[in-house]
Amino acid sequence: MADTMAEQNPFQVVISKTKVTITCPIESESESDIQWKKEPEQAKNGKQDYVIEEYDSSKDGLYTCTSGGNSARLYLKAKVCRNCEELDVLTVAGVIIADLLITLGVLILVYYFSKNRKGRVGGSAGVHPRGPKMVRPPPVPNPDYEPIRKGQRDVYAGLQSRGF
C-alpha cells in the first residue's frame, strides 16, 4: 500500500543553496503524526516537511516518512552549492530578450553602415581617385586565337576546306 501511495502523491524535494526540504507524500490528520527516519539513524517526530539546513554528501541516503500504517521511502542524493544564486523565470527571460534586442540592434547598425559603402571596393575611401571613371584599354587578345586577316595565310596555311 505504501508504494501506491507514493506513486499517487510523490515526494517533493526543494533545494536552495545548502538547504534541502523534503515533503512527505503521506497525508495525516495532524503534522505531529509523521515520523521521519534516515537509515541507519533513529526515527524523529516531525512535520510534513523534513528540513536539512546544511546538506552535504554525508547526508545522502534513504529517507522514510511514516504516518499511521503508511510509509513512503525516498533515496536522496542531492548536489548543493553554497555560492550559487537562484534566478526566477522572469530574470532569465529578461536576460535572453535583452541579448536578442542588442544583437538585433548591432545587425541593423552593420547593415545601415555597410549599405552606404556598396559601390566602393578596397579598404578606405581615399584609395580610389574621385572623378570620371578611368577608361580601361581592351584586354590583350590571346595569341592562340589571332583573327584571320586578308592576305595573311601563313598562320592558318594548314587550314584548308575539305570537301565532304
C-alpha positions in Angstrom: 0.0 0.0 0.0 2.9 2.3 0.6 4.1 2.1 -3.0 0.8 3.0 -4.4 0.5 5.9 -2.0 3.9 7.3 -3.1 3.1 6.9 -6.8 -0.2 8.9 -6.4 1.4 11.7 -4.4 5.2 11.7 -4.9 7.8 13.3 -2.6 8.6 17.0 -3.2 12.2 18.0 -2.8 13.3 21.6 -2.8 17.0 22.6 -2.9 18.0 26.2 -2.1 21.8 26.7 -1.7 22.7 24.3 1.1 19.1 23.9 2.5 17.1 20.8 1.4 13.4 20.4 2.2 11.7 17.1 1.7 7.8 17.0 1.8 6.3 13.6 2.8 3.6 12.4 0.3 1.5 10.8 3.1 -1.3 12.9 4.3 -2.2 12.8 8.1 -4.7 14.4 10.4 -2.0 16.3 12.3 1.5 17.1 11.3 3.0 15.7 14.5 1.8 12.2 13.5 4.6 11.9 10.8 7.8 10.3 11.7 11.0 10.7 9.6 13.8 8.2 9.6 17.1 8.2 7.8 18.9 4.9 7.6 20.6 3.9 9.9 19.5 6.7 12.3 16.5 6.5 14.7 13.1 7.9 13.9 12.3 11.5 14.5 8.9 13.0 15.2 8.3 15.8 12.8 6.1 17.6 10.5 5.1 17.1 6.9 8.4 18.8 5.8 11.8 17.5 6.8 14.4 20.3 6.6 18.1 19.8 6.4 19.8 23.2 6.8 23.5 22.3 5.9 23.2 19.4 3.4 26.4 17.7 2.3 27.2 14.3 0.8 27.3 12.6 4.2 23.5 13.1 4.4 22.8 11.1 1.2 20.8 8.1 1.8 17.3 6.5 2.3 14.7 8.7 4.0 11.4 7.2 5.2 8.3 9.0 6.4 5.7 7.1 8.3 2.2 8.1 9.5 -0.2 5.5 10.9 0.2 2.3 8.9 1.5 4.0 5.7 5.1 4.7 4.9 6.9 6.2 1.9 10.6 5.9 1.1 13.0 8.2 -0.9 16.6 7.8 -1.7 18.1 11.3 -1.7 21.4 12.2 -3.3 21.5 15.9 -3.9 24.1 18.4 -5.0 24.1 21.7 -3.3 26.0 24.9 -3.9 26.9 27.4 -1.2 27.8 30.3 -3.6 25.0 29.8 -6.2 22.4 32.4 -7.0 18.9 31.5 -7.7 17.2 33.1 -10.7 13.5 33.2 -11.4 12.0 32.6 -14.8 11.3 36.4 -15.4 15.0 37.3 -14.8 16.2 34.6 -17.2 13.6 35.6 -19.8 14.6 39.3 -19.4 18.3 38.5 -20.0 17.6 36.5 -23.1 15.3 39.1 -24.6 17.8 41.9 -23.8 20.5 39.9 -25.5 18.4 39.4 -28.6 17.5 43.1 -28.8 21.1 44.1 -28.5 22.1 41.6 -31.2 19.4 42.9 -33.5 20.5 46.5 -32.9 24.1 45.6 -33.9 22.9 43.8 -37.0 20.8 46.9 -38.0 23.8 49.2 -37.5 26.1 47.0 -39.5 23.5 46.7 -42.3 22.9 50.5 -42.3 26.6 51.5 -42.5 27.5 48.8 -45.0 24.7 49.8 -47.3 26.3 53.2 -48.0 29.6 51.6 -49.0 28.4 49.0 -51.5 30.0 50.7 -54.6 33.4 51.1 -53.0 36.0 48.4 -53.3 39.1 48.3 -51.1 40.0 49.5 -47.7 39.4 53.2 -47.1 37.7 55.9 -49.1 40.9 57.7 -50.1 42.4 54.8 -52.0 40.5 55.3 -55.3 40.6 58.6 -57.2 37.4 60.6 -57.4 36.1 62.0 -60.7 35.3 60.3 -64.0 36.0 56.7 -64.2 39.2 55.7 -65.8 38.8 54.1 -69.2 40.4 50.7 -69.4 42.0 49.6 -72.6 40.6 46.5 -74.1 42.2 43.2 -73.0 45.1 41.9 -74.9 43.9 39.2 -77.3 45.1 35.7 -76.8 47.8 35.0 -79.5 46.4 31.4 -79.9 43.2 32.9 -81.3 44.5 35.6 -83.6 41.9 36.8 -86.1 42.2 35.9 -89.8 43.3 38.8 -91.9 43.1 39.0 -95.7 46.4 38.5 -97.3 47.9 36.7 -94.4 47.8 33.0 -94.8 51.0 31.8 -93.1 49.4 31.4 -89.6 46.4 29.5 -91.0 48.0 27.9 -94.0 47.3 24.4 -92.8 43.6 25.0 -92.6 42.1 24.2 -95.9 38.5 23.5 -96.7 37.9 19.8 -97.1 35.2 18.5 -99.3 32.8 16.2 -97.6 
